[in-house]
Amino acid sequence: SMEVANAADVQADVVAQARSLRASVSGVSLNEEAVQLIEFQRAYEAMARMTTVLNEMTETILTILR
């Protein structure tokens, strides 16, 4: 019947909209994720170097004070 066909069309539209919405929400750019990962890695390496320098400075100061 006409009502069943209209209901099927409406349901198909709703499913299509839901799929489109899901794709837009879950769409993750792997390039952006890779860039962020590299930025975090570089920040971590910089902090590790700074910690090493601070440890060396502290040891030098303690050696001078002894």
Backbone as a chain_set.jsonl record, in Angstrom:
{"seq": "SMEVANAADVQADVVAQARSLRASVSGVSLNEEAVQLIEFQRAYEAMARMTTVLNEMTETILTILR", "coords": {"N": [[0.84, -1.19, 0.0], [0.241, 2.343, -0.213], [0.856, 3.729, 2.157], [2.61, 1.979, 3.44], [4.747, 2.009, 1.653], [5.491, 4.713, 1.848], [6.226, 4.774, 4.554], [8.382, 3.043, 4.49], [10.12, 4.522, 2.868], [10.541, 6.766, 4.503], [11.747, 5.501, 6.685], [14.087, 4.565, 5.459], [15.278, 7.013, 4.842], [15.732, 7.999, 7.426], [17.553, 6.1, 8.394], [19.667, 6.558, 6.624], [20.321, 9.19, 7.323], [21.119, 8.773, 9.968], [23.364, 7.16, 9.605], [25.01, 8.936, 8.235], [25.324, 10.943, 10.168], [26.635, 9.471, 12.174], [29.034, 8.863, 10.842], [30.087, 11.439, 10.541], [30.507, 12.172, 13.178], [32.226, 10.216, 14.2], [34.32, 10.428, 12.523], [37.662, 10.443, 12.221], [40.627, 12.084, 11.666], [43.408, 10.563, 10.522], [45.811, 11.699, 9.847], [45.847, 14.096, 11.348], [45.831, 12.976, 13.902], [48.307, 11.671, 13.886], [50.048, 13.848, 13.671], [49.519, 15.117, 16.118], [50.423, 13.113, 17.859], [53.165, 13.062, 17.277], [53.816, 15.654, 18.115], [53.293, 15.449, 20.884], [55.21, 13.531, 21.51], [57.592, 14.903, 20.963], [57.393, 16.975, 22.828], [57.528, 15.482, 25.175], [60.133, 14.436, 24.94], [61.575, 16.826, 25.073], [60.996, 17.661, 27.679], [62.193, 15.56, 29.063], [64.893, 15.986, 28.421], [65.224, 18.48, 29.645], [64.855, 17.779, 32.312], [67.083, 16.147, 32.684], [69.147, 18.031, 32.369], [68.574, 19.725, 34.545], [69.017, 17.939, 36.656], [71.776, 17.488, 36.311], [72.741, 20.091, 36.761], [72.0, 20.436, 39.428], [73.561, 18.479, 40.678], [76.087, 19.5, 40.075], [76.048, 21.913, 41.48], [75.795, 20.926, 44.093], [78.234, 19.617, 44.29], [80.014, 21.753, 44.146], [79.331, 23.074, 46.508], [80.229, 21.33, 48.41]], "CA": [[0.0, 0.0, 0.0], [0.943, 3.618, -0.285], [1.36, 4.052, 3.49], [3.776, 1.119, 3.693], [5.839, 2.527, 0.822], [5.931, 5.974, 2.458], [6.908, 4.436, 5.809], [9.678, 2.469, 4.113], [10.953, 5.632, 2.409], [10.901, 7.553, 5.687], [12.702, 4.707, 7.458], [15.347, 4.572, 4.717], [15.871, 8.347, 5.033], [16.212, 8.094, 8.812], [18.759, 5.271, 8.477], [20.728, 7.271, 5.895], [20.739, 10.337, 8.149], [21.834, 8.249, 11.133], [24.7, 6.734, 9.152], [25.759, 10.147, 7.921], [25.665, 11.57, 11.442], [27.647, 8.643, 12.829], [30.296, 9.035, 10.121], [30.647, 12.764, 10.818], [30.927, 12.23, 14.579], [33.356, 9.33, 14.465], [35.357, 10.647, 11.526], [38.912, 10.878, 12.828], [41.682, 12.25, 10.684], [44.632, 9.892, 10.964], [46.919, 12.652, 9.701], [45.834, 14.98, 12.514], [46.229, 12.177, 15.061], [49.748, 11.439, 13.782], [50.713, 15.117, 13.993], [49.42, 15.308, 17.571], [51.286, 12.134, 18.507], [54.542, 13.541, 17.119], [53.968, 16.826, 18.985], [53.402, 14.971, 22.261], [56.499, 12.846, 21.652], [58.645, 15.933, 21.026], [57.268, 17.659, 24.121], [58.041, 14.554, 26.186], [61.597, 14.403, 24.807], [62.099, 18.105, 25.56], [60.912, 17.626, 29.152], [63.206, 14.608, 29.538], [66.189, 16.671, 28.338], [65.261, 19.519, 30.663], [65.046, 17.1, 33.592], [68.492, 15.731, 32.734], [69.96, 19.238, 32.594], [68.353, 20.168, 35.925], [69.725, 16.997, 37.533], [73.213, 17.757, 36.201], [73.004, 21.365, 37.43], [71.879, 20.211, 40.868], [74.762, 17.747, 41.112], [77.219, 20.429, 39.992], [75.918, 22.857, 42.608], [76.111, 20.193, 45.324], [79.678, 19.359, 44.281], [80.666, 23.028, 44.464], [79.079, 23.397, 47.898], [80.934, 20.403, 49.304]], "C": [[0.877, 1.243, 0.0], [1.553, 3.994, 1.061], [2.606, 3.24, 3.817], [4.973, 1.621, 2.895], [6.382, 3.825, 1.403], [6.704, 5.714, 3.749], [8.29, 3.868, 5.52], [10.629, 3.561, 3.639], [11.441, 6.481, 3.582], [11.956, 6.815, 6.502], [14.064, 4.695, 6.768], [16.047, 5.921, 4.874], [16.46, 8.496, 6.43], [17.509, 7.302, 8.978], [19.927, 5.979, 7.786], [21.242, 8.455, 6.702], [21.539, 9.873, 9.361], [23.246, 7.817, 10.753], [25.584, 7.941, 8.86], [26.22, 10.845, 9.195], [26.756, 10.794, 12.161], [29.004, 8.827, 12.168], [30.919, 10.393, 10.437], [31.146, 12.872, 12.243], [32.184, 11.404, 14.796], [34.493, 9.529, 13.483], [36.606, 11.23, 12.166], [39.954, 10.967, 11.728], [42.957, 11.603, 11.217], [45.842, 10.815, 10.832], [47.0, 13.577, 10.91], [46.274, 14.227, 13.764], [47.731, 11.937, 15.055], [50.524, 12.698, 14.142], [50.687, 15.359, 15.5], [50.343, 14.352, 18.313], [52.745, 12.568, 18.438], [54.79, 14.75, 18.023], [54.114, 16.409, 20.442], [54.752, 14.296, 22.502], [57.632, 13.867, 21.778], [58.592, 16.691, 22.35], [57.817, 16.786, 25.241], [59.567, 14.512, 26.146], [62.221, 15.69, 25.339], [62.08, 18.147, 27.084], [61.955, 16.67, 29.729], [64.593, 15.248, 29.498], [66.314, 17.737, 29.415], [65.488, 18.908, 32.044], [66.497, 16.654, 33.76], [69.393, 16.925, 33.035], [69.801, 19.725, 34.03], [69.054, 19.242, 36.917], [71.227, 17.253, 37.509], [73.579, 19.065, 36.904], [72.959, 21.196, 38.941], [73.115, 19.488, 41.403], [75.988, 18.642, 41.088], [77.199, 21.395, 41.172], [76.277, 22.145, 43.919], [77.601, 19.903, 45.418], [80.446, 20.623, 44.652], [80.502, 23.356, 45.937], [79.814, 22.476, 48.864], [82.303, 20.862, 49.508]], "O": [[2.092, 1.177, 0.19], [2.663, 4.526, 1.102], [3.552, 3.761, 4.408], [6.092, 1.654, 3.408], [7.596, 4.023, 1.449], [7.72, 6.36, 4.008], [9.255, 4.175, 6.221], [11.815, 3.534, 3.968], [12.609, 6.864, 3.641], [12.933, 7.41, 6.956], [15.092, 4.805, 7.436], [17.268, 5.973, 5.023], [17.547, 9.049, 6.601], [18.45, 7.769, 9.619], [21.043, 5.994, 8.305], [22.447, 8.699, 6.761], [22.525, 10.508, 9.737], [24.203, 8.074, 11.483], [26.766, 7.954, 9.203], [27.366, 11.284, 9.29], [27.695, 11.385, 12.695], [30.018, 8.936, 12.857], [32.137, 10.496, 10.584], [32.112, 13.59, 12.502], [33.103, 11.835, 15.493], [35.527, 8.87, 13.593], [36.606, 12.38, 12.604], [40.135, 10.029, 10.952], [43.514, 12.035, 12.226], [46.786, 10.721, 11.616], [48.085, 13.818, 11.44], [47.005, 14.77, 14.593], [48.367, 11.992, 16.107], [51.539, 12.63, 14.835], [51.691, 15.753, 16.092], [50.979, 14.741, 19.293], [53.478, 12.456, 19.42], [55.855, 14.86, 18.63], [54.958, 16.945, 21.16], [55.361, 14.464, 23.559], [58.528, 13.706, 22.607], [59.631, 17.012, 22.927], [58.489, 17.278, 26.147], [60.221, 14.547, 27.188], [63.271, 15.655, 25.981], [63.033, 18.612, 27.709], [62.535, 16.95, 30.778], [65.383, 15.077, 30.427], [67.371, 17.89, 30.028], [66.233, 19.461, 32.853], [67.068, 16.769, 34.844], [70.299, 16.831, 33.863], [70.785, 20.097, 34.668], [69.621, 19.707, 37.906], [71.88, 17.24, 38.552], [74.611, 19.142, 37.57], [73.792, 21.755, 39.655], [73.646, 19.845, 42.454], [76.837, 18.559, 41.976], [78.234, 21.654, 41.785], [76.986, 22.705, 44.755], [78.171, 19.939, 46.508], [81.425, 20.56, 45.397], [81.433, 23.866, 46.561], [79.995, 22.827, 50.029], [83.068, 20.222, 50.229]]}, "num_chains": 1, "name": "protein.A"}
